[in-house]
Amino acid sequence: MLSSALRREKSERATDHATSGVRLPRLWVLVGPEHDPAVAGALAAAGVRGFQVRDKDGGDAAVLAHARRVIAAVRPHGASVVVDDRLDVALAAGADGVHVGADDLPVADVRRLAPHLLVGATCRGPADVRAAREAGADYAGVGPVRTSRSKPGLPAPLGVEAIAACARAEAAAPAPLPLVAIGGVDAGTALRCRAAGAHGVAVIGALWDPPDPLVAAQELLTAVR
């Protein structure tokens, strides 16, 4: 079994050669239409390098406008933005990437249509991660790690053990797919996920629920170093 340090070293090498050329952030912050893009900009200025635009219910124009506001707020600080589910919006907004789930366009088709974009795929276990890697994804969003209130209809929590299992399975691949742990992740869980082999984490409640998102961001950035 590879040590945690060796798994991380291989993950670093893999993210240096992502198809999009975007350096994969350690911390992703999900930004919904209820969140203030100006706060996202302040988070980017404070060192957060990844943002994921999520709007499950908005119409095309609303989601596109939301994505453009987030991009305008964070990109001047060197942050990257992916759009949840919507390849069309990602392309129209000029985002850096798109994150797709099981009910969205298949990873292989996204890669064919947008070879320049960072492509993430929602995964539940090692078989999903392997399939995402073979289809051309740049990273796997693995979860939910813990119970999450941000998205209805999620399966039961997989636990940090699922991150470790995916990392062990990927360790044998020539270029292991980086894992981003998601679902109920706080700073403490982020630290455990990194130790289990995750490249990084994606959060929503752990950052937007506290009274001071900037303080929460610093705790999370420290955890994922």
Salt bridges, closest charged atoms under 4 A:
GLU9 OE2 - ARG13 NH1 3.33
GLU12 OE1 - ARG23 NH2 2.66
GLU12 OE2 - ARG26 NH2 1.82
ASP16 OD1 - ARG23 NH1 1.94
GLU34 OE2 - HIS35 NE2 3.53
ASP60 OD1 - ARG86 NH2 2.72
ASP84 OD2 - ARG54 NE 3.22
ASP84 OD2 - LYS56 NZ 3.29
ASP85 OD2 - LYS56 NZ 2.62
ASP88 OD2 - ARG86 NH2 2.93
ASP96 OD2 - ARG75 NH2 3.22
ASP109 OD1 - ARG112 NH2 3.27
ASP138 OD2 - ARG111 NH2 2.69
GLU170 OE1 - ARG133 NE 2.75
ASP186 OD2 - ARG146 NH1 3.03
ASP209 OD2 - ARG149 NH2 3.09
